[in-house]
Amino acid sequence: MEIPSTWELSALSGDYDNGYIRMDDESVPRMELKWSKSKEKKLDLQKILDEYFKGMRKRLGTSADGLKIKRNIELIKNEGFFKDRDVVFYSWKTDVRANGAIWYCKECRRIVVIQIMGYLKESILNDTIRIIESVHDHPDGQVNLWSAYQLSVDIPRRYQLDKRKLMSGYLMFSFIDGSRVLSVERFGLADVILRDADLQSWFRSYYAKNLRGYGFSFEEDQLLNNEYDQKLKLSGQERRFIDKIPFSPLFVIDKVMRRKQVVARFWQCKESNRIFVVMAMSKKGADELVAQVASSIKCHEKAL
């Protein structure tokens, strides 16, 4: 989804199937986006809009008398936008105005409601068309694109969002797939963080609790581009009590029962003054997963 650079994320809730996002500029809300999975194959979008505007009137209270609503207006003419979608465009006006759309995607069975808001005398048509046309209700390939505060990363579709933290100096997305865990983190002010420690020492200290119970080693990361100032890879596996036994029949069981692996790729980018960490813990495939995810991250825009 494409939005103006002056808008900031002000609200985020939900998950891949159901959620809500609101973007504000420096003074007022500018965009709201809701999505939800539906088990029904045919939906009455007008009925859903009835409930939506009923909730809006309730929130407005006595100001609801001035609410003017138009449905089935024309907003987007691009025929590709309507592929596999039932769509209704609408607008409303009180002391502010909004253009919006509600649609049902027949492929992913997701209901999407989006509206772009502005002042009464402000033209919001161009922003409305550009933003709504840029919304994708499901990915085309085998990965989902997750983005926040100029961080974009491709995550395999089977991984579902479990936890998140979105702050100006720290971003974290944690995903799960059964017992497999994948995390992507970005730290701001890298020069301050690394003032009294190198990257490896900082990583050891910061992730000491996460790595408890694992044996691991560090090496220079050969995958990442040479443009990064420091780039390291951690590889390790779960420790077991039989590691201290010189020889034991339990080694046979140990080979059958896979140990959990831990792999991390992390780097400092002086251009953006940030540290990026991609880490996975799983019984197999951790190395390939971390390499795939880390390679999808661009830590800064290259100068032309």
ChimeraX attribute file (.defattr): number of C-alpha atoms within 10 A of each C-alpha:
attribute: neighborCount
match mode: 1-to-1
recipient: residues
	/A:1	11
	/A:2	11
	/A:3	16
	/A:4	11
	/A:5	9
	/A:6	9
	/A:7	17
	/A:8	17
	/A:9	15
	/A:10	11
	/A:11	11
	/A:12	14
	/A:13	11
	/A:14	13
	/A:15	14
	/A:16	15
	/A:17	14
	/A:18	15
	/A:19	15
	/A:20	17
	/A:21	16
	/A:22	20
	/A:23	20
	/A:24	17
	/A:25	15
	/A:26	9
	/A:27	7
	/A:28	12
	/A:29	17
	/A:30	21
	/A:31	23
	/A:32	17
	/A:33	20
	/A:34	18
	/A:35	22
	/A:36	17
	/A:37	16
	/A:38	17
	/A:39	8
	/A:40	8
	/A:41	9
	/A:42	11
	/A:43	14
	/A:44	9
	/A:45	15
	/A:46	13
	/A:47	9
	/A:48	14
	/A:49	17
	/A:50	11
	/A:51	11
	/A:52	12
	/A:53	15
	/A:54	12
	/A:55	11
	/A:56	13
	/A:57	16
	/A:58	11
	/A:59	11
	/A:60	13
	/A:61	9
	/A:62	9
	/A:63	12
	/A:64	15
	/A:65	10
	/A:66	12
	/A:67	16
	/A:68	11
	/A:69	13
	/A:70	11
	/A:71	14
	/A:72	12
	/A:73	13
	/A:74	10
	/A:75	18
	/A:76	16
	/A:77	9
	/A:78	10
	/A:79	7
	/A:80	10
	/A:81	15
	/A:82	14
	/A:83	12
	/A:84	14
	/A:85	17
	/A:86	16
	/A:87	18
	/A:88	19
	/A:89	19
	/A:90	18
	/A:91	20
	/A:92	17
	/A:93	17
	/A:94	16
	/A:95	10
	/A:96	13
	/A:97	21
	/A:98	22
	/A:99	24
	/A:100	23
	/A:101	23
	/A:102	22
	/A:103	21
	/A:104	27
	/A:105	20
	/A:106	15
	/A:107	11
	/A:108	14
	/A:109	20
	/A:110	20
	/A:111	24
	/A:112	22
	/A:113	22
	/A:114	23
	/A:115	23
	/A:116	24
	/A:117	25
	/A:118	19
	/A:119	15
	/A:120	13
	/A:121	8
	/A:122	10
	/A:123	12
	/A:124	17
	/A:125	15
	/A:126	9
	/A:127	16
	/A:128	22
	/A:129	17
	/A:130	14
	/A:131	18
	/A:132	23
	/A:133	15
	/A:134	12
	/A:135	14
	/A:136	11
	/A:137	17
	/A:138	15
	/A:139	11
	/A:140	8
	/A:141	8
	/A:142	10
	/A:143	16
	/A:144	18
	/A:145	13
	/A:146	12
	/A:147	12
	/A:148	14
	/A:149	13
	/A:150	11
	/A:151	15
	/A:152	14
	/A:153	20
	/A:154	17
	/A:155	23
	/A:156	16
	/A:157	14
	/A:158	13
	/A:159	18
	/A:160	19
	/A:161	18
	/A:162	15
	/A:163	12
	/A:164	15
	/A:165	11
	/A:166	14
	/A:167	13
	/A:168	10
	/A:169	11
	/A:170	15
	/A:171	18
	/A:172	17
	/A:173	20
	/A:174	19
	/A:175	20
	/A:176	17
	/A:177	15
	/A:178	10
	/A:179	9
	/A:180	17
	/A:181	18
	/A:182	26
	/A:183	21
	/A:184	25
	/A:185	18
	/A:186	23
	/A:187	18
	/A:188	17
	/A:189	14
	/A:190	19
	/A:191	14
	/A:192	10
	/A:193	15
	/A:194	15
	/A:195	9
	/A:196	10
	/A:197	12
	/A:198	11
	/A:199	19
	/A:200	19
	/A:201	11
	/A:202	14
	/A:203	15
	/A:204	12
	/A:205	11
	/A:206	11
	/A:207	10
	/A:208	11
	/A:209	9
	/A:210	10
	/A:211	16
	/A:212	10
	/A:213	12
	/A:214	17
	/A:215	14
	/A:216	15
	/A:217	11
	/A:218	14
	/A:219	12
	/A:220	14
	/A:221	17
	/A:222	10
	/A:223	14
	/A:224	17
	/A:225	10
	/A:226	10
	/A:227	11
	/A:228	13
	/A:229	11
	/A:230	17
	/A:231	23
	/A:232	20
	/A:233	24
	/A:234	19
	/A:235	18
	/A:236	18
	/A:237	20
	/A:238	17
	/A:239	16
	/A:240	12
	/A:241	6
	/A:242	13
	/A:243	11
	/A:244	9
	/A:245	9
	/A:246	6
	/A:247	9
	/A:248	11
	/A:249	8
	/A:250	11
	/A:251	13
	/A:252	9
	/A:253	10
	/A:254	13
	/A:255	9
	/A:256	9
	/A:257	10
	/A:258	13
	/A:259	17
	/A:260	18
	/A:261	22
	/A:262	27
	/A:263	25
	/A:264	25
	/A:265	27
	/A:266	24
	/A:267	24
	/A:268	24
	/A:269	18
	/A:270	17
	/A:271	13
	/A:272	13
	/A:273	15
	/A:274	20
	/A:275	24
	/A:276	20
	/A:277	20
	/A:278	25
	/A:279	25
	/A:280	25
	/A:281	24
	/A:282	21
	/A:283	16
	/A:284	14
	/A:285	14
	/A:286	22
	/A:287	20
	/A:288	11
	/A:289	20
	/A:290	24
	/A:291	18
	/A:292	16
	/A:293	20
	/A:294	23
	/A:295	15
	/A:296	13
	/A:297	15
	/A:298	12
	/A:299	21
	/A:300	14
	/A:301	9
	/A:302	7
	/A:303	4
	/A:304	3
